[in-house]
Amino acid sequence: MMPLQDYTPLTDPVTISEVRAAEIALRQVKQELETVYPGNLYFPFQFSDKRELRAQQTYFVKMPREVLAVFDALDLFDEHAPAAGGGRAAPRPVKKTRSVKNAGYMLDVATRRAIERRAVDLAVEWLVSEGYAPADIQDVGTTHSYDLVATKGGVELRVEVKGTSADGATHVELTHNEVANSRDHQPTALYVAEGVEYERNSDGSVTAFGGHGRVLQTWTAHAADLLPIRFRYTLPDKGWRS
């Protein structure tokens, strides 16, 4: 028997349902960490396309800081991290810069929005390099199911933009409307910004910078390339018991 040093139970346990609901973000975190730390991560969760997410089947796993961030539990890491030489460490500041990413998901809202904003800026730079006048490029992400619309020669190009701090992303998350737009309107392009870095400022805001992009200039989200990860279930009208 080996006692656990500084064992602290969670006040509000994280249920397996909550973990499964965050599968997209957790997959992205694992991908980011694999980019930065090649080899066996001892990641706490197992992913499969044939069954639901489950806990890693082993005695001990590592609990990356990025996983705690998905569940807004970074305070646990800071409060209970052991100090060098034994004892309890003083709270550690949030890491200022990272060279790894998201696409959706991934960390807190401020970080995600900063990366998305940087991705849009890079997409605009690409459009200008393709001969689009800045005045003919509109950011419509808050009102439409795509992010940018650019007009040249009377032709309207719609651009769906995704951002990530990792390189070599293998998937992005799409909404139903984003998929529908790619099928209903052409030309539509998919722009993916990768390697976006960011830093957290003293006031809690996040600044994103750097990165590079790749683009599919004629893009349609085909059914064969889509993996359903969640379903909307219509509740029946009858058969209920109170």
Buried (B, 14 or more C-beta within 10 A) or exposed (E): EEEEEEEEEEEEEEEEEEBBEBBBBBBBBBBBBBBEEEEEBEBBBEEEEEEEBEEBEEEEBEBBBBBBBBBEBBEBBBBEBEEEEEEEEEEEEBEEEBBBBBBBBBBBEBBBBBBBBBBBBBBBEBBBEEEBEEEBBBBEBEEBBBBBBBBBEEEEBBBBBBBBBBBEBEBBBBEEEBBEBBEEBEEBBBBBBBBBBBBBEEEEEBEBEBBEBEBEEEBBBEEEEEEEEEEEEEEEEEEEEE
